[in-house]
Amino acid sequence: MYKSKPKRYNDVEGAKNILDSSLEKYVKNAKAQDRQYLSNVVSQNAEKNFKYGSVNEIVAEAAVLGDKLEDKFLLK
């Protein structure tokens, strides 16, 4: 994404933040309906890391779980 439009983003981290923002928004909405959403659907590690502002664990565990992940929208 960064390489395809280098003038759009200041750096790679800026591009990653834009990618992460839609995932953060989705997870926040899901947690508003179920406070234990991440613990129940992904893992407790994902829950813990999300509290500290990181979605990396969610992405990694979703990739590992693949089709076993109950939330297919999250998998996308």
Secondary structure, 3 states (H helix, E strand, C coil): CCCCCCCCCCCHHHHHHHHHHHHHHHHHHHHHHCCCHHHHHCCHHHHHHHHCCCCHHHHHHHHHHHHHCCCHHHHC
